[in-house]
Amino acid sequence: MLDKLDALRIFCTAAETLKFRETAVRLGIAPQLVTRGIAELEKQLGEMLFLRNTRQMKLTPFGQQFWPKAGMLLAESENLFSEHKSQKLQDMSGSVRITLPPLFENQEILRRLLRQLLDYPHLNIEWLPTDMHLNIIDEQVDIGIRIGTVPDNRFIVKSIRPVGVNIVASPELIARTGMPESLRDLQFNYPLSALNNSNSGRVWPWQFADGSSFFPAQPSFIAADIGSELSAALAGRTFSQLADISVRPFVRRGELVNVLPELNYQPWQLYIFRPHQPLLPARVRLVFDLLNQILKDLFSG
């Protein structure tokens, strides 16, 4: 059975054209659907709407009276849905503040998000990449993306994938220095990079699957962000310990080699989260859901 509004739309178009075939063309539907729609409407109303013979078709007296009423009902329904659509667009106005670590993929994440928000010109994105762990409540941040331990139940959390760290180096650097025989050999006899911890003022330690860790003894390159440390590895300057989600495309293409893979360490999660809110703004829900899907598309598998 056809929707009643669809049946009214068929009737009003047929009343205007007085031709079922032209009605079907205007509405982009099959001619059989026009015939069926009129028949269902006549059955529900208990009255004939059209008089038809082999040469012409015209409205019955009842059909003539019913036509303006049906047209008015259709117009009111269109206005109702238009008002709802306007309200939805109004709900999508305002700012959404997003914090995330300086991932190598940040530009692609942002590009995909903004493309999907083209229909919401009044929705403003505040994009806050930082390696500092902002207090999203105090900073009034709406959405956070993080690599680390999943937070407690004060937050709505969607886990994307486990994240580990791999030791990597370029084939050119390995050709010059050879492969390290042990972690101690790596620590003291090879050029290493280090990532600065802006919270402590020291560099982050390297950590391994066997539970051991060390600080690079005399790092050949110190970076404040992951992207720069990755560049040092790709340039053949350093052996680096980097997030597996960042190095995997380069390892696949042979631009980097996973060194001592038995020590790959996978202690964290990549996740997206937001605070619990009793009345979550529609714009925040929309951006949260979009980012969740974008992250899964980029990092799954």
Phi, psi and omega per residue, in radians:
M1 nan 2.412 3.134
L2 -1.303 2.629 2.964
D3 -1.038 2.484 -3.076
K4 -1.071 -0.669 3.118
L5 -1.166 -0.635 3.084
D6 -1.135 -0.703 3.118
A7 -1.124 -0.703 3.094
L8 -1.132 -0.656 3.138
R9 -1.146 -0.700 3.080
I10 -1.104 -0.798 -3.126
F11 -1.075 -0.817 -3.093
C12 -1.116 -0.657 3.097
T13 -1.196 -0.720 3.119
A14 -1.160 -0.626 3.108
A15 -1.124 -0.554 3.130
E16 -1.361 -0.735 -3.055
T17 -1.539 -0.502 -3.011
L18 0.947 0.521 3.069
K19 -2.548 2.095 -3.109
F20 -1.135 -0.667 -3.112
R21 -1.143 -0.757 3.108
E22 -1.166 -0.598 3.067
T23 -1.047 -0.786 3.134
A24 -1.078 -0.720 -3.141
V25 -1.129 -0.783 -3.123
R26 -1.085 -0.695 -3.091
L27 -1.541 -0.168 3.141
G28 1.217 0.635 -3.136
I29 -2.220 2.989 3.136
A30 -1.271 2.530 3.093
P31 -0.984 -0.606 3.141
Q32 -1.083 -0.554 3.141
L33 -1.230 -0.572 3.069
V34 -1.129 -0.855 -3.141
T35 -1.021 -0.786 -3.128
R36 -1.147 -0.719 -3.126
G37 -1.092 -0.746 3.120
I38 -1.154 -0.734 -3.141
A39 -1.088 -0.740 3.123
E40 -1.129 -0.725 -3.129
L41 -1.133 -0.755 3.115
E42 -1.091 -0.667 3.135
K43 -1.146 -0.733 3.135
Q44 -1.182 -0.636 -3.116
L45 -1.436 -0.395 -3.086
G46 1.270 0.416 -3.114
E47 -2.496 2.626 3.017
M48 -1.379 2.460 3.126
L49 -1.810 -0.523 -3.101
F50 -2.288 2.563 2.923
L51 -1.830 2.178 -3.042
R52 -2.231 2.442 2.919
N53 -2.408 -2.977 -3.045
T54 -1.224 -0.334 -3.056
R55 -1.858 -0.521 -3.061
Q56 -2.664 2.956 3.090
M57 -2.429 2.408 3.090
K58 -2.522 2.845 -3.140
L59 -1.314 2.500 2.969
T60 -1.290 2.881 3.046
P61 -0.955 -0.700 3.088
F62 -1.120 -0.757 3.123
G63 -1.044 -0.650 3.121
Q64 -1.140 -0.665 3.113
Q65 -1.286 -0.604 -3.066
F66 -1.333 -0.513 -3.042
W67 -0.981 -0.948 -3.124
P68 -1.106 -0.580 3.117
K69 -1.161 -0.743 3.124
A70 -1.133 -0.716 3.117
G71 -1.091 -0.686 3.124
M72 -1.151 -0.717 3.128
L73 -1.112 -0.717 3.108
L74 -1.109 -0.738 -3.141
A75 -1.104 -0.719 3.130
E76 -1.135 -0.679 3.124
S77 -1.151 -0.674 3.097
E78 -1.108 -0.734 3.122
N79 -1.115 -0.685 -3.139
L80 -1.057 -0.800 -3.124
F81 -1.256 -0.567 3.097
S82 -1.134 -0.715 3.112
E83 -1.121 -0.690 3.129
H84 -1.124 -0.714 3.128
K85 -1.121 -0.726 3.114
S86 -1.105 -0.686 3.114
Q87 -1.130 -0.682 3.119
K88 -1.094 -0.742 3.119
L89 -1.134 -0.647 3.118
Q90 -1.145 -0.673 3.103
D91 -1.092 -0.413 -3.106
M92 -1.612 0.328 3.071
S93 -1.730 2.656 -3.112
G94 2.024 -3.053 -3.036
S95 -1.843 2.605 2.970
V96 -2.221 2.067 -3.116
R97 -1.662 2.214 -3.054
I98 -2.205 2.223 3.037
T99 -1.984 2.514 -3.112
L100 -2.760 2.747 3.116
P101 -1.261 2.822 -3.141
P102 -1.319 1.211 3.105
L103 -1.223 2.629 3.097
F104 -1.103 -0.438 -3.089
E105 -1.588 0.129 -3.030
N106 -0.983 -0.720 -3.119
Q107 -1.096 -0.681 3.130
E108 -1.222 -0.687 3.086
I109 -1.043 -0.832 -3.109
L110 -1.149 -0.726 -3.134
R111 -1.046 -0.802 -3.126
R112 -1.141 -0.700 -3.134
L113 -1.113 -0.867 -3.075
L114 -1.139 -0.597 3.089
R115 -1.113 -0.645 -3.126
Q116 -1.378 -0.149 3.122
L117 -1.828 0.248 -3.102
L118 -1.094 -0.457 3.139
D119 -1.416 0.008 -3.103
Y120 -2.184 1.274 -3.036
P121 -1.163 -0.312 -3.108
H122 -1.714 0.117 3.076
L123 -1.658 2.094 -3.074
N124 -1.811 2.313 3.119
I125 -1.809 2.225 2.975
E126 -1.852 1.984 -2.979
W127 -1.829 2.041 -2.969
L128 -2.179 1.293 3.074
P129 -1.235 2.253 3.107
T130 -2.817 2.597 3.056
D131 -1.608 0.019 3.059
M132 -1.462 2.486 3.130
H133 -1.483 1.596 3.138
L134 -1.195 2.526 2.966
N135 -1.391 1.816 -2.961
I136 -1.207 -0.361 3.064
I137 -1.256 -0.924 -3.119
D138 -1.109 -0.644 -3.092
E139 -1.495 0.016 -3.141
Q140 0.964 0.735 3.076
V141 -1.505 2.379 -3.090
D142 -1.495 -0.659 -3.032
I143 -2.434 2.407 3.066
G144 -2.163 2.495 2.962
I145 -2.040 2.294 -3.052
R146 -2.501 2.735 2.916
I147 -2.019 2.112 -3.125
G148 2.801 -2.674 3.108
T149 -1.430 2.324 -3.108
V150 -1.102 2.317 -3.083
P151 -1.253 3.048 -3.044
D152 -1.347 -3.028 -2.992
N153 -1.367 0.206 2.975
R154 -1.290 -0.177 -3.037
F155 -2.168 2.665 2.921
I156 -1.516 2.121 -3.017
V157 -2.166 2.368 2.987
K158 -2.119 1.968 3.113
S159 -1.356 2.390 -3.119
I160 -1.708 -0.913 3.118
R161 -2.973 2.735 3.011
P162 -1.134 2.591 3.132
V163 -2.244 2.319 3.079
G164 -2.204 -2.991 3.099
V165 -2.218 2.445 3.105
N166 -2.119 2.549 2.960
I167 -1.498 2.201 -3.093
V168 -2.324 2.702 3.042
A169 -2.705 2.768 3.123
S170 -1.334 2.659 3.078
P171 -1.011 -0.590 -3.140
E172 -1.138 -0.745 3.138
L173 -1.170 -0.707 3.124
I174 -1.112 -0.642 3.105
A175 -1.108 -0.580 -3.135
R176 -1.393 -0.676 -2.978
T177 -1.839 -0.322 -2.996
G178 1.373 3.020 3.131
M179 -1.502 2.442 3.054
P180 -1.180 2.542 -3.124
E181 -1.539 -0.392 -3.108
S182 -2.729 3.012 3.092
L183 -1.135 -0.667 3.122
R184 -1.130 -0.719 3.074
D185 -1.046 -0.778 3.121
L186 -1.094 -0.784 -3.058
Q187 -1.096 -0.686 -2.981
F188 -1.868 -0.279 -3.007
N189 -2.089 0.102 -3.093
Y190 -2.260 2.641 3.106
P191 -1.308 2.073 -3.070
L192 -2.000 2.685 2.986
S193 -1.766 2.836 3.106
A194 -2.444 2.572 3.110
L195 -1.888 2.188 -3.093
N196 -1.272 2.365 3.059
N197 -1.651 1.833 -3.052
S198 -1.183 -0.338 3.137
N199 -1.349 -0.589 -3.074
S200 -1.880 -0.318 -3.068
G201 1.450 -0.009 3.094
R202 -1.875 3.085 3.050
V203 -1.553 2.734 3.094
W204 -1.280 2.511 3.058
P205 -1.314 2.710 2.951
W206 -1.495 2.384 -3.112
Q207 -2.190 2.640 -2.988
F208 -2.363 2.822 -3.036
A209 -1.096 -0.460 -3.123
D210 -1.435 0.098 3.119
G211 1.605 -0.148 3.134
S212 -1.458 2.917 3.099
S213 -2.761 2.807 3.004
F214 -2.706 2.774 2.960
F215 -1.649 2.381 3.065
P216 -0.916 2.217 -3.037
A217 -1.120 -0.959 3.119
Q218 -2.395 1.393 -3.048
P219 -1.026 2.411 3.100
S220 -1.437 -0.265 3.142
F221 -2.674 2.268 3.095
I222 -2.096 2.244 -3.107
A223 -2.118 2.739 3.056
A224 -1.724 -0.107 -3.123
D225 -2.524 2.740 -3.066
I226 -1.122 -0.695 -3.101
G227 -1.048 -0.694 3.135
S228 -1.220 -0.668 3.099
E229 -1.125 -0.678 3.073
L230 -1.109 -0.699 3.112
S231 -1.068 -0.668 3.119
A232 -1.107 -0.679 3.103
A233 -1.184 -0.780 -3.130
L234 -1.134 -0.532 3.141
A235 -1.346 -0.087 -3.118
G236 1.389 0.355 -3.124
R237 -1.519 -0.678 -2.969
T238 -2.459 2.751 2.742
F239 -1.451 2.335 -3.053
S240 -2.360 2.569 3.003
Q241 -1.831 2.009 -2.993
L242 -2.329 2.790 3.125
A243 -1.054 2.344 -3.085
D244 -1.090 -0.531 3.141
I245 -1.198 -0.408 3.140
S246 -1.509 -0.564 -3.047
V247 -1.630 -0.248 -2.979
R248 -1.050 -0.670 3.120
P249 -1.140 -0.565 -3.124
F250 -1.326 -0.589 3.066
V251 -1.171 -0.725 3.133
R252 -1.082 -0.639 -3.111
R253 -1.490 -0.049 3.124
G254 1.422 0.189 3.117
E255 -1.403 -0.377 3.044
L256 -2.336 2.686 3.111
V257 -2.067 2.356 3.064
N258 -1.354 1.937 -3.083
V259 -1.609 2.406 -3.112
L260 0.840 0.994 -3.041
P261 -1.065 -0.376 3.123
E262 -1.149 -0.236 -3.141
L263 -1.793 0.117 3.046
N264 -0.927 2.375 -3.009
Y265 -2.144 2.311 -3.067
Q266 -2.270 1.329 -3.025
P267 -1.688 -0.125 -2.918
W268 -2.143 3.110 3.016
Q269 -2.209 2.523 2.853
L270 -1.590 2.169 -3.081
Y271 -2.531 2.787 3.041
I272 -2.065 2.466 -3.077
F273 -2.579 2.846 3.061
R274 -2.615 2.724 3.091
P275 -1.173 2.677 2.957
H276 -1.135 2.290 3.071
Q277 -2.384 2.254 -3.134
P278 -1.115 -0.605 3.094
L279 -2.171 1.528 -3.094
L280 -1.338 2.168 3.096
P281 -1.031 2.490 -3.108
A282 -1.039 -0.598 -3.106
R283 -1.163 -0.638 3.135
V284 -1.219 -0.739 3.113
R285 -1.062 -0.754 3.140
L286 -1.056 -0.878 -3.086
V287 -1.162 -0.684 3.117
F288 -1.047 -0.825 -3.125
D289 -1.148 -0.695 3.117
L290 -1.114 -0.810 -3.130
L291 -1.128 -0.678 3.103
N292 -1.010 -0.792 -3.137
Q293 -1.226 -0.685 3.124
I294 -1.069 -0.780 3.139
L295 -1.111 -0.717 3.118
K296 -1.123 -0.714 3.134
D297 -1.120 -0.676 -3.076
L298 -1.348 -0.640 -2.925
F299 -1.992 -0.099 -3.140
S300 -1.323 2.621 3.090
G301 1.443 nan nan
